[in-house]
């Protein structure tokens, strides 16, 4: 139980710091507006799967993901400076999180059903 809390706590710290770094520290024109929605840490804290969302069209999404992939080294270096209490800075893997889009689609469907019932 304590291990899970630690993984969650470290994941939250990594999410917060990466969100700030992506928003303020990256000048790559490929990276559009993006939010870090969740970070899943491996049990040994060596790997972090970072879920991001809010990137527009499929082409914009692909470009943003490519930009984030190329910025992994810089982001990892900055994380090591901002989270010095970690013995090892995790390797970063970025994945697109479509849960926001899925939730919006469900809301649209529910609205259509309500309109049909009225």
Secondary structure, DSSP 4 states (H G I P E B T S, - for coil): -HHHHHHHHHHHHHHHHHHHHHHHH---TT--S-EEEEEEE-TTSSEEEEEEE---SHHHHHHHHHHHHHTHHHHHHHHHHH-TTSSSPPEEEEEE--HHHHHHHHHHHHHHHHHHH-
